């Protein structure tokens, strides 16, 4: 049972990282690790494409 939980957790994190990577590449934005796991966003900063 313990081994199965580990596999499920790894797959969940992998899926989250894959989705984040997809959106970063698609929208051409910089990676923000604070947003990955639900961190609070600083006021005035969002998903703005600033080259």
N, CA and C atoms as an extended XYZ file, in Angstrom:
153
Properties=species:S:1:pos:R:3:atomname:S:1:resname:S:1:resid:I:1 pbc="F F F"
N         0.822       -1.197        0.000 N   UNK     1
C         0.000        0.000        0.000 CA  UNK     1
C         0.861        1.254        0.000 C   UNK     1
N         1.929        1.268        0.763 N   UNK     2
C         2.801        2.432        0.840 CA  UNK     2
C         3.443        2.746       -0.510 C   UNK     2
N         3.862        1.713       -1.219 N   UNK     3
C         4.492        1.903       -2.525 CA  UNK     3
C         3.498        2.504       -3.520 C   UNK     3
N         2.252        2.078       -3.454 N   UNK     4
C         1.238        2.605       -4.367 CA  UNK     4
C         1.000        4.094       -4.113 C   UNK     4
N         0.971        4.496       -2.847 N   UNK     5
C         0.776        5.907       -2.521 CA  UNK     5
C         1.926        6.758       -3.054 C   UNK     5
N         3.139        6.233       -2.997 N   UNK     6
C         4.305        6.953       -3.501 CA  UNK     6
C         4.186        7.165       -5.010 C   UNK     6
N         3.763        6.145       -5.715 N   UNK     7
C         3.601        6.245       -7.166 CA  UNK     7
C         2.518        7.256       -7.510 C   UNK     7
N         1.428        7.239       -6.799 N   UNK     8
C         0.331        8.178       -7.050 CA  UNK     8
C         0.799        9.614       -6.799 C   UNK     8
N         1.549        9.826       -5.744 N   UNK     9
C         2.048       11.166       -5.432 CA  UNK     9
C         3.015       11.662       -6.505 C   UNK     9
N         3.909       10.806       -6.964 N   UNK    10
C         4.865       11.183       -8.000 CA  UNK    10
C         4.143       11.523       -9.294 C   UNK    10
N         3.132       10.741       -9.641 N   UNK    11
C         2.377       11.012      -10.868 CA  UNK    11
C         1.607       12.320      -10.760 C   UNK    11
N         1.095       12.640       -9.592 N   UNK    12
C         0.347       13.885       -9.406 CA  UNK    12
C         1.266       15.100       -9.568 C   UNK    12
N         2.446       15.037       -8.977 N   UNK    13
C         3.394       16.138       -9.098 CA  UNK    13
C         3.900       16.251      -10.531 C   UNK    13
N         4.142       15.119      -11.173 N   UNK    14
C         4.589       15.133      -12.570 CA  UNK    14
C         3.552       15.793      -13.460 C   UNK    14
N         2.292       15.483      -13.231 N   UNK    15
C         1.217       16.066      -14.018 CA  UNK    15
C         1.153       17.577      -13.811 C   UNK    15
N         1.305       18.020      -12.569 N   UNK    16
C         1.281       19.444      -12.258 CA  UNK    16
C         2.423       20.177      -12.959 C   UNK    16
N         3.623       19.594      -12.910 N   UNK    17
C         4.780       20.212      -13.561 CA  UNK    17
C         4.629       20.221      -15.083 C   UNK    17
N         4.057       19.162      -15.627 N   UNK    18
C         3.851       19.099      -17.076 CA  UNK    18
C         2.868       20.176      -17.527 C   UNK    18
N         1.801       20.372      -16.784 N   UNK    19
C         0.832       21.413      -17.127 CA  UNK    19
C         1.451       22.791      -17.022 C   UNK    19
N         2.234       23.022      -15.976 N   UNK    20
C         2.897       24.313      -15.810 CA  UNK    20
C         3.844       24.570      -16.979 C   UNK    20
N         4.596       23.548      -17.367 N   UNK    21
C         5.529       23.685      -18.493 CA  UNK    21
C         4.785       24.012      -19.778 C   UNK    21
N         3.671       23.360      -20.000 N   UNK    22
C         2.876       23.604      -21.201 CA  UNK    22
C         2.425       25.063      -21.270 C   UNK    22
N         1.869       25.583      -20.174 N   UNK    23
C         1.369       26.949      -20.179 CA  UNK    23
C         2.490       27.973      -20.298 C   UNK    23
N         3.640       27.702      -19.696 N   UNK    24
C         4.785       28.611      -19.831 CA  UNK    24
C         5.232       28.679      -21.283 C   UNK    24
N         5.315       27.533      -21.943 N   UNK    25
C         5.732       27.524      -23.342 CA  UNK    25
C         4.667       28.117      -24.260 C   UNK    25
N         3.404       27.786      -24.007 N   UNK    26
C         2.325       28.275      -24.859 CA  UNK    26
C         2.180       29.791      -24.773 C   UNK    26
N         2.196       30.318      -23.561 N   UNK    27
C         1.976       31.747      -23.356 CA  UNK    27
C         3.270       32.552      -23.376 C   UNK    27
N         4.405       31.887      -23.443 N   UNK    28
C         5.726       32.506      -23.445 CA  UNK    28
C         5.887       33.493      -22.295 C   UNK    28
N         5.652       32.984      -21.085 N   UNK    29
C         5.813       33.774      -19.869 CA  UNK    29
C         6.943       33.183      -19.043 C   UNK    29
N         7.400       33.927      -18.070 N   UNK    30
C         8.459       33.408      -17.206 CA  UNK    30
C         7.842       32.493      -16.147 C   UNK    30
N         8.611       31.522      -15.732 N   UNK    31
C         8.170       30.552      -14.726 CA  UNK    31
C         8.163       31.214      -13.359 C   UNK    31
N         7.086       31.047      -12.618 N   UNK    32
C         6.970       31.599      -11.272 CA  UNK    32
C         6.618       30.464      -10.319 C   UNK    32
N         7.613       30.021       -9.537 N   UNK    33
C         7.397       28.872       -8.653 CA  UNK    33
C         6.375       29.154       -7.563 C   UNK    33
N         6.124       30.414       -7.247 N   UNK    34
C         5.132       30.751       -6.218 CA  UNK    34
C         3.726       30.365       -6.665 C   UNK    34
N         3.475       30.435       -7.968 N   UNK    35
C         2.146       30.121       -8.485 CA  UNK    35
C         1.910       28.622       -8.632 C   UNK    35
N         2.989       27.848       -8.687 N   UNK    36
C         2.865       26.428       -8.984 CA  UNK    36
C         2.008       25.685       -7.968 C   UNK    36
N         2.257       25.908       -6.687 N   UNK    37
C         1.521       25.183       -5.662 CA  UNK    37
C         0.586       26.089       -4.878 C   UNK    37
N         0.048       27.107       -5.540 N   UNK    38
C        -0.982       27.932       -4.925 CA  UNK    38
C        -0.463       29.022       -4.018 C   UNK    38
N         0.758       29.479       -4.236 N   UNK    39
C         1.283       30.583       -3.447 CA  UNK    39
C         0.547       31.871       -3.775 C   UNK    39
N         0.628       32.824       -2.876 N   UNK    40
C        -0.066       34.086       -3.097 CA  UNK    40
C         0.683       34.916       -4.130 C   UNK    40
N        -0.084       35.595       -4.935 N   UNK    41
C         0.449       36.427       -5.997 CA  UNK    41
C         0.661       37.840       -5.473 C   UNK    41
N         1.730       38.473       -5.903 N   UNK    42
C         1.974       39.851       -5.515 CA  UNK    42
C         0.997       40.745       -6.273 C   UNK    42
N         0.477       41.783       -5.618 N   UNK    43
C        -0.447       42.688       -6.292 CA  UNK    43
C         0.214       43.337       -7.503 C   UNK    43
N        -0.525       43.422       -8.573 N   UNK    44
C        -0.016       44.057       -9.771 CA  UNK    44
C         0.769       43.129      -10.675 C   UNK    44
N         1.010       41.899      -10.241 N   UNK    45
C         1.737       40.956      -11.072 CA  UNK    45
C         0.823       39.792      -11.389 C   UNK    45
N         0.680       39.535      -12.655 N   UNK    46
C        -0.159       38.424      -13.073 CA  UNK    46
C         0.494       37.738      -14.254 C   UNK    46
N        -0.280       37.103      -15.040 N   UNK    47
C         0.242       36.441      -16.230 CA  UNK    47
C         0.283       37.443      -17.378 C   UNK    47
N         1.165       38.409      -17.248 N   UNK    48
C         1.325       39.431      -18.270 CA  UNK    48
C         2.559       39.107      -19.084 C   UNK    48
N         2.422       39.161      -20.379 N   UNK    49
C         3.534       38.819      -21.257 CA  UNK    49
C         4.411       40.060      -21.441 C   UNK    49
N         5.379       40.235      -20.555 N   UNK    50
C         6.316       41.361      -20.630 CA  UNK    50
C         7.651       40.849      -21.099 C   UNK    50
N         8.020       41.134      -22.364 N   UNK    51
C         9.303       40.646      -22.865 CA  UNK    51
C        10.487       41.303      -22.199 C   UNK    51
